[in-house]
Amino acid sequence: MFVDIDPVLPRKISALKAHQSQVTKTNIEGLTIVDIIRSSAHFRGIQGRVRNAEAFVPLRLFINILQG
């Protein structure tokens, strides 16, 4: 399941940038967390046929209701 995040992506990036000490802490030299978030959003957007998206796995919960 994909959710279009294009309208809120700039806000998400701003929130990440608020934690400046964490932005450059990635395992890939030369890539910041902002670069990774943008790439991931664009990749998921292509999968979901929108510009930018986030992916989720829907969970279906079944509740057994016993009648007494």
C-alpha positions as CSV (number, residue, x, y, z in Angstrom):
1,M,0.0,0.0,0.0
2,F,1.4,3.4,-1.0
3,V,0.5,6.8,0.4
4,D,1.2,9.9,-1.6
5,I,3.4,12.2,0.5
6,D,4.2,14.8,-2.1
7,P,2.3,17.6,-0.4
8,V,4.0,16.9,3.0
9,L,7.5,15.9,1.8
10,P,9.0,19.4,2.3
11,R,7.6,19.4,5.9
12,K,9.1,16.0,6.6
13,I,12.5,17.1,5.3
14,S,12.3,20.3,7.4
15,A,11.6,18.1,10.5
16,L,14.6,15.9,9.7
17,K,16.8,18.9,9.3
18,A,15.8,20.2,12.8
19,H,18.0,17.3,14.1
20,Q,21.1,18.6,12.3
21,S,23.5,16.4,14.2
22,Q,21.8,13.4,12.8
23,V,21.5,14.5,9.1
24,T,25.0,13.4,8.1
25,K,25.1,10.2,10.1
26,T,24.5,7.5,7.5
27,N,26.5,4.5,6.5
28,I,27.0,5.9,3.0
29,E,29.7,8.5,2.5
30,G,28.5,11.6,0.7
31,L,24.8,10.9,1.3
32,T,22.8,12.6,4.0
33,I,19.6,11.3,5.6
34,V,17.8,14.0,3.5
35,D,19.2,12.5,0.3
36,I,18.1,9.0,1.3
37,I,14.6,10.2,2.3
38,R,14.1,12.0,-1.0
39,S,15.4,8.9,-3.0
40,S,13.2,6.5,-1.0
41,A,10.1,8.7,-1.4
42,H,10.7,9.0,-5.1
43,F,11.3,5.2,-5.5
44,R,8.1,4.4,-3.6
45,G,6.3,7.0,-5.6
46,I,7.3,5.3,-8.8
47,Q,6.0,2.0,-7.4
48,G,2.7,3.7,-6.3
49,R,2.4,5.6,-9.5
50,V,2.7,9.0,-7.9
51,R,5.6,11.4,-7.5
52,N,6.6,10.7,-3.9
53,A,5.1,8.0,-1.5
54,E,5.7,6.0,1.6
55,A,5.0,2.3,1.6
56,F,3.0,0.4,4.3
57,V,1.9,-3.1,4.8
58,P,-1.7,-3.3,5.9
59,L,-2.5,-5.6,8.8
60,R,-5.9,-7.3,9.0
61,L,-6.9,-8.1,12.5
62,F,-9.5,-10.7,13.2
63,I,-11.3,-10.6,16.5
64,N,-13.2,-13.7,17.6
65,I,-16.5,-12.7,19.3
66,L,-18.1,-15.6,21.0
67,Q,-21.8,-15.4,21.7
68,G,-22.8,-16.9,24.9
